[in-house]
Amino acid sequence: MHEPLLQFHTGAATHVGKVRQRNEDSYLARPEVGVWAVADGMGGLEAGDLASRTVIDALKTIEPPSSAAELLAWCEQRVVMANSALNDIGRQRGGLIGTTIAVLLAYGSRFACVWSGDSRIYLVRDRAIIPQSRDHTEVEELLAEGLLKPEEARTWPRRNVVTHAVGVHDNAELEIRDGMLQAGDTFVLCSDGLTSHVEDSEILQQVLTNASQPACDALIDLTLARGATDNVTVVIARYQPNGGMVAARSDLWE
């Protein structure tokens, strides 16, 4: 049975931006199941919109879980299925078809972030914004190895080259991070069309001053005001259970 305490206020918005002709972003918001996601069909590859829709459509088939472990397993299974489908389409068309994916899962008192690529997941807690995902990009690897300075990363020619994505390789490469939910936790999922124009501190400000949907709309408007050189998508999920803080359980994802 689905956990009755799972209560999220959700907002979502997407825009093609001011440069692209087609929106290759897709998103999913299913608070009743505990699944939220943003996918960004990768520029420069064929049919990015098909790629992002394929992985989101796969996640849409997840049913209300009976445990956190089941929810995580179903998420991984759906992404693997989408990866295989995109591999097949790519071979048929003679080209690569890929997409990033950023997924938030919630069950009971736990959350898990699952991602591949550079679409991001943030957690706003105690008036601070905490990145939950780590970009799978060449520039992030260079920064981690100390071969590039942060100020150089902003203008690095290959800063948008991703190293992991769904549909590009035979095996889906996913990274996972989990934690305990606290009342008031707010998660922001977004494509890089947002973070290319908007700073983390500005995302925080909108989350602190607006409800979920108005915050999404404001972040889209801010991106458009700054040129919106890419498609932009934002999903916000704010955890507001009855009774405030939920009881801690450490075994849910096991």
C-alpha positions as YAML, in Angstrom:
chain: A
units: angstrom
residues:
- id: 1
  name: MET
  ca: [0.00, 0.00, 0.00]
- id: 2
  name: HIS
  ca: [1.23, 3.49, -0.82]
- id: 3
  name: GLU
  ca: [2.42, 5.49, 2.19]
- id: 4
  name: PRO
  ca: [-0.40, 7.91, 3.23]
- id: 5
  name: LEU
  ca: [1.99, 10.52, 4.67]
- id: 6
  name: LEU
  ca: [3.55, 11.28, 1.29]
- id: 7
  name: GLN
  ca: [2.37, 14.83, 0.54]
- id: 8
  name: PHE
  ca: [4.04, 17.11, -1.94]
- id: 9
  name: HIS
  ca: [2.99, 20.41, -3.48]
- id: 10
  name: THR
  ca: [4.25, 20.32, -7.05]
- id: 11
  name: GLY
  ca: [4.81, 22.83, -9.83]
- id: 12
  name: ALA
  ca: [6.17, 22.37, -13.35]
- id: 13
  name: ALA
  ca: [6.91, 24.53, -16.39]
- id: 14
  name: THR
  ca: [8.77, 24.23, -19.67]
- id: 15
  name: HIS
  ca: [9.56, 26.57, -22.57]
- id: 16
  name: VAL
  ca: [11.25, 26.19, -25.94]
- id: 17
  name: GLY
  ca: [13.37, 29.29, -25.24]
- id: 18
  name: LYS
  ca: [14.30, 32.06, -27.65]
- id: 19
  name: VAL
  ca: [16.70, 30.25, -29.98]
- id: 20
  name: ARG
  ca: [15.60, 26.64, -30.53]
- id: 21
  name: GLN
  ca: [12.74, 25.76, -32.86]
- id: 22
  name: ARG
  ca: [11.74, 22.60, -31.00]
- id: 23
  name: ASN
  ca: [11.43, 21.80, -27.31]
- id: 24
  name: GLU
  ca: [13.51, 18.68, -26.68]
- id: 25
  name: ASP
  ca: [12.86, 18.75, -22.91]
- id: 26
  name: SER
  ca: [10.23, 16.55, -21.28]
- id: 27
  name: TYR
  ca: [9.12, 16.29, -17.66]
- id: 28
  name: LEU
  ca: [7.02, 14.20, -15.32]
- id: 29
  name: ALA
  ca: [5.26, 15.09, -12.06]
- id: 30
  name: ARG
  ca: [3.46, 12.23, -10.30]
- id: 31
  name: PRO
  ca: [3.30, 13.13, -6.60]
- id: 32
  name: GLU
  ca: [0.65, 10.44, -6.04]
- id: 33
  name: VAL
  ca: [3.28, 7.81, -6.95]
- id: 34
  name: GLY
  ca: [6.38, 9.62, -5.67]
- id: 35
  name: VAL
  ca: [8.08, 10.21, -9.03]
- id: 36
  name: TRP
  ca: [9.23, 13.47, -10.60]
- id: 37
  name: ALA
  ca: [11.60, 13.77, -13.56]
- id: 38
  name: VAL
  ca: [13.19, 16.09, -16.12]
- id: 39
  name: ALA
  ca: [14.77, 14.83, -19.35]
- id: 40
  name: ASP
  ca: [16.73, 16.89, -21.87]
- id: 41
  name: GLY
  ca: [17.16, 15.44, -25.35]
- id: 42
  name: MET
  ca: [20.76, 16.20, -26.14]
- id: 43
  name: GLY
  ca: [21.53, 18.90, -28.69]
- id: 44
  name: GLY
  ca: [23.52, 17.79, -31.70]
- id: 45
  name: LEU
  ca: [22.02, 14.30, -31.66]
- id: 46
  name: GLU
  ca: [19.11, 13.16, -33.77]
- id: 47
  name: ALA
  ca: [15.56, 13.35, -32.42]
- id: 48
  name: GLY
  ca: [16.29, 14.72, -28.97]
- id: 49
  name: ASP
  ca: [12.60, 15.25, -28.35]
- id: 50
  name: LEU
  ca: [11.92, 11.58, -29.10]
- id: 51
  name: ALA
  ca: [14.68, 10.57, -26.70]
- id: 52
  name: SER
  ca: [13.38, 12.64, -23.79]
- id: 53
  name: ARG
  ca: [9.79, 11.51, -24.38]
- id: 54
  name: THR
  ca: [10.86, 7.87, -24.49]
- id: 55
  name: VAL
  ca: [12.42, 7.89, -21.03]
- id: 56
  name: ILE
  ca: [9.60, 9.99, -19.52]
- id: 57
  name: ASP
  ca: [6.96, 7.70, -21.06]
- id: 58
  name: ALA
  ca: [8.75, 4.73, -19.52]
- id: 59
  name: LEU
  ca: [8.66, 6.38, -16.07]
- id: 60
  name: LYS
  ca: [4.94, 7.09, -16.51]
- id: 61
  name: THR
  ca: [4.25, 3.35, -16.31]
- id: 62
  name: ILE
  ca: [5.47, 3.09, -12.71]
- id: 63
  name: GLU
  ca: [2.61, 2.09, -10.41]
- id: 64
  name: PRO
  ca: [2.20, 3.05, -6.76]
- id: 65
  name: PRO
  ca: [4.90, 1.02, -4.98]
- id: 66
  name: SER
  ca: [4.62, -1.13, -1.89]
- id: 67
  name: SER
  ca: [8.10, -0.19, -0.68]
- id: 68
  name: ALA
  ca: [10.88, 2.28, -1.37]
- id: 69
  name: ALA
  ca: [13.08, -0.51, -2.67]
- id: 70
  name: GLU
  ca: [10.39, -1.46, -5.17]
- id: 71
  name: LEU
  ca: [10.05, 2.15, -6.34]
- id: 72
  name: LEU
  ca: [13.79, 2.47, -6.91]
- id: 73
  name: ALA
  ca: [13.95, -0.89, -8.71]
- id: 74
  name: TRP
  ca: [11.07, 0.09, -10.99]
- id: 75
  name: CYS
  ca: [12.71, 3.41, -11.80]
- id: 76
  name: GLU
  ca: [15.98, 1.74, -12.73]
- id: 77
  name: GLN
  ca: [14.14, -0.88, -14.77]
- id: 78
  name: ARG
  ca: [12.21, 1.77, -16.74]
- id: 79
  name: VAL
  ca: [15.36, 3.73, -17.52]
- id: 80
  name: VAL
  ca: [17.10, 0.55, -18.68]
- id: 81
  name: MET
  ca: [14.11, -0.22, -20.93]
- id: 82
  name: ALA
  ca: [14.22, 3.30, -22.39]
- id: 83
  name: ASN
  ca: [17.96, 3.02, -22.93]
- id: 84
  name: SER
  ca: [17.48, -0.21, -24.87]
- id: 85
  name: ALA
  ca: [14.66, 1.27, -26.96]
- id: 86
  name: LEU
  ca: [16.76, 4.31, -27.87]
- id: 87
  name: ASN
  ca: [19.72, 2.09, -28.73]
- id: 88
  name: ASP
  ca: [17.49, 0.20, -31.17]
- id: 89
  name: ILE
  ca: [16.11, 3.40, -32.73]
- id: 90
  name: GLY
  ca: [19.61, 4.80, -33.08]
- id: 91
  name: ARG
  ca: [20.84, 1.70, -34.87]
- id: 92
  name: GLN
  ca: [17.85, 1.75, -37.20]
- id: 93
  name: ARG
  ca: [18.44, 5.40, -38.06]
- id: 94
  name: GLY
  ca: [22.19, 5.16, -38.19]
- id: 95
  name: GLY
  ca: [22.77, 7.82, -35.51]
- id: 96
  name: LEU
  ca: [22.84, 8.43, -31.77]
- id: 97
  name: ILE
  ca: [19.65, 9.34, -29.91]
- id: 98
  name: GLY
  ca: [20.23, 10.32, -26.30]
- id: 99
  name: THR
  ca: [18.82, 12.21, -23.35]
- id: 100
  name: THR
  ca: [19.76, 13.27, -19.87]
- id: 101
  name: ILE
  ca: [17.51, 12.23, -17.01]
- id: 102
  name: ALA
  ca: [17.04, 13.54, -13.48]
- id: 103
  name: VAL
  ca: [14.55, 11.70, -11.27]
- id: 104
  name: LEU
  ca: [13.32, 12.34, -7.74]
- id: 105
  name: LEU
  ca: [11.76, 9.39, -5.92]
- id: 106
  name: ALA
  ca: [9.97, 9.64, -2.58]
- id: 107
  name: TYR
  ca: [8.48, 6.99, -0.34]
- id: 108
  name: GLY
  ca: [7.64, 7.32, 3.33]
- id: 109
  name: SER
  ca: [10.42, 9.25, 5.02]
- id: 110
  name: ARG
  ca: [13.06, 8.68, 2.31]
- id: 111
  name: PHE
  ca: [13.98, 10.27, -0.97]
- id: 112
  name: ALA
  ca: [16.32, 9.17, -3.73]
- id: 113
  name: CYS
  ca: [17.80, 11.14, -6.63]
- id: 114
  name: VAL
  ca: [18.66, 9.21, -9.79]
- id: 115
  name: TRP
  ca: [20.37, 10.89, -12.71]
- id: 116
  name: SER
  ca: [22.47, 10.62, -15.85]
- id: 117
  name: GLY
  ca: [23.86, 13.69, -17.63]
- id: 118
  name: ASP
  ca: [23.69, 17.34, -16.64]
- id: 119
  name: SER
  ca: [20.05, 17.89, -15.76]
- id: 120
  name: ARG
  ca: [20.17, 18.77, -12.09]
- id: 121
  name: ILE
  ca: [18.43, 18.09, -8.79]
- id: 122
  name: TYR
  ca: [18.67, 20.57, -5.90]
- id: 123
  name: LEU
  ca: [17.36, 20.35, -2.35]
- id: 124
  name: VAL
  ca: [16.33, 23.53, -0.56]
- id: 125
  name: ARG
  ca: [16.45, 22.96, 3.19]
- id: 126
  name: ASP
  ca: [16.88, 25.38, 6.11]
- id: 127
  name: ARG
  ca: [17.07, 28.32, 3.68]
- id: 128
  name: ALA
  ca: [20.05, 26.80, 1.86]
- id: 129
  name: ILE
  ca: [20.28, 25.22, -1.60]
- id: 130
  name: ILE
  ca: [22.14, 21.91, -1.70]
- id: 131
  name: PRO
  ca: [22.99, 20.22, -5.02]
- id: 132
  name: GLN
  ca: [21.94, 16.57, -4.95]
- id: 133
  name: SER
  ca: [23.24, 15.64, -8.41]
- id: 134
  name: ARG
  ca: [26.67, 15.98, -9.94]
- id: 135
  name: ASP
  ca: [26.92, 16.94, -13.60]
- id: 136
  name: HIS
  ca: [28.16, 14.13, -15.82]
- id: 137
  name: THR
  ca: [30.16, 16.41, -18.10]
- id: 138
  name: GLU
  ca: [33.72, 16.72, -19.36]
- id: 139
  name: VAL
  ca: [34.13, 20.04, -17.60]
- id: 140
  name: GLU
  ca: [33.00, 18.58, -14.26]
- id: 141
  name: GLU
  ca: [35.57, 15.80, -14.60]
- id: 142
  name: LEU
  ca: [38.30, 18.34, -15.34]
- id: 143
  name: LEU
  ca: [37.28, 20.38, -12.29]
- id: 144
  name: ALA
  ca: [37.31, 17.29, -10.09]
- id: 145
  name: GLU
  ca: [40.80, 16.39, -11.32]
- id: 146
  name: GLY
  ca: [42.07, 19.91, -10.71]
- id: 147
  name: LEU
  ca: [42.86, 20.41, -14.39]
- id: 148
  name: LEU
  ca: [40.45, 23.32, -14.74]
- id: 149
  name: LYS
  ca: [39.67, 26.27, -12.50]
- id: 150
  name: PRO
  ca: [36.04, 27.23, -11.73]
- id: 151
  name: GLU
  ca: [36.41, 30.59, -13.48]
- id: 152
  name: GLU
  ca: [37.70, 28.81, -16.59]
- id: 153
  name: ALA
  ca: [34.80, 26.35, -16.61]
- id: 154
  name: ARG
  ca: [32.24, 29.01, -17.50]
- id: 155
  name: THR
  ca: [33.83, 29.64, -20.90]
- id: 156
  name: TRP
  ca: [35.36, 26.19, -21.54]
- id: 157
  name: PRO
  ca: [34.59, 25.29, -25.21]
- id: 158
  name: ARG
  ca: [33.36, 21.78, -24.34]
- id: 159
  name: ARG
  ca: [31.54, 22.72, -21.12]
- id: 160
  name: ASN
  ca: [28.24, 21.25, -22.41]
- id: 161
  name: VAL
  ca: [29.65, 17.87, -23.48]
- id: 162
  name: VAL
  ca: [28.02, 15.17, -21.33]
- id: 163
  name: THR
  ca: [29.79, 11.95, -20.42]
- id: 164
  name: HIS
  ca: [26.70, 9.94, -19.36]
- id: 165
  name: ALA
  ca: [23.28, 9.84, -21.01]
- id: 166
  name: VAL
  ca: [20.38, 7.49, -21.63]
- id: 167
  name: GLY
  ca: [20.37, 5.92, -25.10]
- id: 168
  name: VAL
  ca: [23.99, 6.57, -26.03]
- id: 169
  name: HIS
  ca: [25.64, 3.44, -24.60]
- id: 170
  name: ASP
  ca: [24.54, -0.18, -24.34]
- id: 171
  name: ASN
  ca: [24.22, 0.14, -20.58]
- id: 172
  name: ALA
  ca: [22.42, 2.99, -18.86]
- id: 173
  name: GLU
  ca: [24.85, 4.79, -16.54]
- id: 174
  name: LEU
  ca: [22.97, 6.06, -13.50]
- id: 175
  name: GLU
  ca: [24.13, 7.71, -10.31]
- id: 176
  name: ILE
  ca: [22.00, 7.55, -7.16]
- id: 177
  name: ARG
  ca: [21.91, 9.56, -3.95]
- id: 178
  name: ASP
  ca: [19.40, 9.10, -1.15]
- id: 179
  name: GLY
  ca: [18.50, 10.67, 2.15]
- id: 180
  name: MET
  ca: [15.87, 11.37, 4.79]
- id: 181
  name: LEU
  ca: [12.99, 13.73, 4.16]
- id: 182
  name: GLN
  ca: [12.29, 16.67, 6.43]
- id: 183
  name: ALA
  ca: [9.10, 18.72, 6.47]
- id: 184
  name: GLY
  ca: [9.50, 21.71, 4.18]
- id: 185
  name: ASP
  ca: [12.15, 20.10, 1.97]
- id: 186
  name: THR
  ca: [11.86, 21.47, -1.54]
- id: 187
  name: PHE
  ca: [13.38, 19.73, -4.55]
- id: 188
  name: VAL
  ca: [14.13, 21.53, -7.80]
- id: 189
  name: LEU
  ca: [14.69, 19.46, -10.95]
- id: 190
  name: CYS
  ca: [15.80, 21.33, -14.06]
- id: 191
  name: SER
  ca: [17.43, 21.08, -17.45]
- id: 192
  name: ASP
  ca: [20.65, 22.96, -18.14]
- id: 193
  name: GLY
  ca: [18.63, 25.56, -19.99]
- id: 194
  name: LEU
  ca: [17.91, 27.00, -16.54]
- id: 195
  name: THR
  ca: [21.34, 26.74, -14.94]
- id: 196
  name: SER
  ca: [23.03, 28.26, -17.99]
- id: 197
  name: HIS
  ca: [21.30, 31.56, -17.17]
- id: 198
  name: VAL
  ca: [20.25, 31.42, -13.51]
- id: 199
  name: GLU
  ca: [22.52, 31.13, -10.47]
- id: 200
  name: ASP
  ca: [21.87, 28.72, -7.61]
- id: 201
  name: SER
  ca: [21.28, 31.68, -5.28]
- id: 202
  name: GLU
  ca: [18.52, 32.94, -7.58]
- id: 203
  name: ILE
  ca: [16.86, 29.54, -7.64]
- id: 204
  name: LEU
  ca: [16.96, 29.57, -3.85]
- id: 205
  name: GLN
  ca: [15.38, 33.01, -3.70]
- id: 206
  name: GLN
  ca: [12.44, 31.99, -5.88]
- id: 207
  name: VAL
  ca: [11.84, 28.84, -3.87]
- id: 208
  name: LEU
  ca: [11.91, 30.75, -0.58]
- id: 209
  name: THR
  ca: [9.52, 33.47, -1.74]
- id: 210
  name: ASN
  ca: [7.03, 31.56, -3.90]
- id: 211
  name: ALA
  ca: [4.87, 28.48, -3.85]
- id: 212
  name: SER
  ca: [5.88, 25.66, -6.19]
- id: 213
  name: GLN
  ca: [4.08, 26.67, -9.39]
- id: 214
  name: PRO
  ca: [4.77, 30.42, -9.14]
- id: 215
  name: ALA
  ca: [8.44, 29.62, -8.46]
- id: 216
  name: CYS
  ca: [8.61, 27.51, -11.63]
- id: 217
  name: ASP
  ca: [6.96, 30.26, -13.65]
- id: 218
  name: ALA
  ca: [9.28, 32.92, -12.23]
- id: 219
  name: LEU
  ca: [12.39, 30.88, -13.04]
- id: 220
  name: ILE
  ca: [11.21, 30.38, -16.62]
- id: 221
  name: ASP
  ca: [10.53, 34.12, -16.94]
- id: 222
  name: LEU
  ca: [13.99, 34.93, -15.57]
- id: 223
  name: THR
  ca: [15.61, 32.60, -18.08]
- id: 224
  name: LEU
  ca: [13.65, 34.15, -20.95]
- id: 225
  name: ALA
  ca: [14.65, 37.62, -19.82]
- id: 226
  name: ARG
  ca: [18.29, 36.56, -20.11]
- id: 227
  name: GLY
  ca: [18.06, 35.18, -23.62]
- id: 228
  name: ALA
  ca: [16.99, 31.55, -23.08]
- id: 229
  name: THR
  ca: [19.50, 30.09, -25.54]
- id: 230
  name: ASP
  ca: [18.20, 26.56, -24.88]
- id: 231
  name: ASN
  ca: [14.97, 24.82, -23.94]
- id: 232
  name: VAL
  ca: [14.27, 25.28, -20.23]
- id: 233
  name: THR
  ca: [12.31, 23.06, -17.85]
- id: 234
  name: VAL
  ca: [11.73, 23.28, -14.09]
- id: 235
  name: VAL
  ca: [9.88, 20.91, -11.74]
- id: 236
  name: ILE
  ca: [9.52, 21.79, -8.04]
- id: 237
  name: ALA
  ca: [8.29, 19.40, -5.34]
- id: 238
  name: ARG
  ca: [7.79, 20.71, -1.80]
- id: 239
  name: TYR
  ca: [7.34, 18.15, 0.97]
- id: 240
  name: GLN
  ca: [4.60, 19.18, 3.40]
- id: 241
  name: PRO
  ca: [3.43, 16.21, 5.46]
- id: 242
  name: ASN
  ca: [0.78, 16.41, 8.13]
- id: 243
  name: GLY
  ca: [2.40, 16.80, 11.51]
- id: 244
  name: GLY
  ca: [5.69, 18.26, 10.33]
- id: 245
  name: MET
  ca: [8.85, 16.15, 10.62]
- id: 246
  name: VAL
  ca: [8.42, 12.51, 9.61]
- id: 247
  name: ALA
  ca: [9.88, 9.70, 11.66]
- id: 248
  name: ALA
  ca: [13.30, 8.53, 10.53]
- id: 249
  name: ARG
  ca: [13.70, 5.08, 8.97]
- id: 250
  name: SER
  ca: [17.05, 4.06, 7.54]
- id: 251
  name: ASP
  ca: [16.10, 0.77, 5.92]
- id: 252
  name: LEU
  ca: [13.57, 1.87, 3.30]
- id: 253
  name: TRP
  ca: [15.81, 1.66, 0.23]
- id: 254
  name: GLU
  ca: [17.27, -1.70, 1.24]
...
